[in-house]
């Protein structure tokens, strides 16, 4: 069995572990991009370094995401991927939509696109690492 090295370069996700929260089409694209990059996904937020949020975040979902973010080891990076996660997309005008402007859910990196292009998605995930 080969061992994974803990070397991190500016162009690879290195030892970072990603936790993907969301259930829309962007989460599938993110998981596919992570597989292509050879990155590791975490089964639990306690093992993750980067929280990737896809899909719209309503007020109830924000409470859950805040708990997830608090469970993550520090320093943790939060990335919002897709129009729905960044601005609410078609759901943005709903009174239930949350804009994620309060701690601990302020994204350090955002990528607003629907759907995000493969190269831009990989660049955003790499920058988050």
C-alpha positions as CSV (number, residue, x, y, z in Angstrom):
1,X,0.0,0.0,0.0
2,X,1.4,3.3,-1.0
3,X,1.7,6.1,1.5
4,X,0.4,9.6,0.8
5,X,3.0,12.3,1.3
6,X,2.2,15.5,3.2
7,X,4.0,17.8,0.7
8,X,2.0,20.8,-0.4
9,X,2.9,22.8,-3.5
10,X,1.2,25.9,-4.7
11,X,-0.3,24.0,-7.7
12,X,-1.6,20.9,-5.9
13,X,-4.1,20.4,-3.1
14,X,-1.5,18.5,-1.1
15,X,-2.6,17.2,2.2
16,X,-5.8,19.3,2.2
17,X,-9.0,17.5,2.8
18,X,-12.3,18.9,1.3
19,X,-15.7,18.6,2.8
20,X,-18.5,19.3,0.2
21,X,-21.8,20.5,1.6
22,X,-24.7,20.9,-0.8
23,X,-26.8,18.9,-3.1
24,X,-27.2,20.6,-6.4
25,X,-25.4,20.1,-9.7
26,X,-22.4,22.1,-8.6
27,X,-21.6,19.6,-5.9
28,X,-21.2,16.9,-8.6
29,X,-18.9,19.1,-10.6
30,X,-16.8,19.8,-7.5
31,X,-16.5,16.2,-6.6
32,X,-15.5,15.3,-10.1
33,X,-12.9,18.1,-10.1
34,X,-11.5,16.9,-6.8
35,X,-11.2,13.4,-8.2
36,X,-9.4,14.7,-11.3
37,X,-7.0,16.7,-9.1
38,X,-6.3,13.7,-6.9
39,X,-7.5,15.6,-3.8
40,X,-8.9,13.9,-0.8
41,X,-12.4,14.4,0.5
42,X,-13.2,14.1,4.2
43,X,-16.0,11.9,5.5
44,X,-16.4,14.3,8.5
45,X,-15.9,18.1,8.9
46,X,-13.6,17.3,11.8
47,X,-11.1,15.9,9.2
48,X,-11.5,18.7,6.7
49,X,-9.4,21.8,6.0
50,X,-11.7,23.3,3.3
51,X,-15.5,23.5,3.4
52,X,-17.0,23.8,-0.1
53,X,-20.5,25.1,-0.1
54,X,-22.6,24.5,-3.2
55,X,-26.3,25.3,-3.6
56,X,-28.5,28.0,-2.0
57,X,-28.2,28.5,1.7
58,X,-31.4,29.3,3.5
59,X,-31.6,30.3,7.2
60,X,-32.0,26.8,8.5
61,X,-29.2,25.5,6.3
62,X,-27.0,28.3,7.6
63,X,-27.3,27.0,11.2
64,X,-26.2,23.6,10.1
65,X,-23.3,25.0,8.0
66,X,-22.2,27.1,11.0
67,X,-22.0,24.0,13.2
68,X,-20.0,22.2,10.5
69,X,-17.6,25.2,10.2
70,X,-17.1,25.2,14.0
71,X,-16.2,21.5,14.0
72,X,-13.5,22.0,11.5
73,X,-9.9,22.4,12.7
74,X,-8.4,25.9,12.4
75,X,-7.5,27.6,10.2
76,X,-10.3,26.4,7.9
77,X,-11.1,27.8,4.4
78,X,-14.6,28.2,3.2
79,X,-15.3,28.3,-0.5
80,X,-18.7,29.1,-2.1
81,X,-19.1,27.6,-5.5
82,X,-21.8,28.4,-8.0
83,X,-24.3,31.2,-8.4
84,X,-26.7,29.6,-5.9
85,X,-24.1,29.5,-3.1
86,X,-22.6,33.0,-3.8
87,X,-25.8,35.1,-4.5
88,X,-28.7,32.7,-4.2
89,X,-29.1,32.3,-7.9
90,X,-32.8,32.0,-8.8
91,X,-33.5,31.7,-5.0
92,X,-31.7,34.9,-4.1
93,X,-34.8,37.0,-3.8
94,X,-36.5,34.6,-1.4
95,X,-36.9,35.8,2.2
96,X,-35.5,32.5,3.3
97,X,-32.2,33.0,1.5
98,X,-29.2,33.7,3.7
99,X,-26.2,35.7,2.3
100,X,-23.6,34.1,4.5
101,X,-22.1,37.4,5.6
102,X,-21.7,36.5,9.3
103,X,-19.0,34.5,11.0
104,X,-18.1,31.7,10.8
105,X,-19.5,31.3,7.3
106,X,-17.9,34.1,5.4
107,X,-16.3,32.5,2.3
108,X,-12.7,33.2,1.7
109,X,-13.1,32.3,-2.0
110,X,-16.1,32.5,-4.2
111,X,-16.7,31.3,-7.8
112,X,-20.0,32.6,-9.2
113,X,-21.0,30.7,-12.3
114,X,-23.8,28.3,-13.3
115,X,-22.3,25.8,-13.9
116,X,-18.7,26.7,-13.1
117,X,-16.2,26.0,-15.8
118,X,-13.8,23.1,-15.1
119,X,-10.6,25.1,-15.2
120,X,-12.0,27.9,-13.1
121,X,-13.4,25.4,-10.6
122,X,-10.0,23.6,-10.3
123,X,-8.3,27.0,-9.9
124,X,-10.7,28.0,-7.1
125,X,-10.2,24.7,-5.3
126,X,-6.4,24.9,-5.6
127,X,-6.4,28.5,-4.4
128,X,-8.4,27.4,-1.4
129,X,-5.7,24.9,-0.4
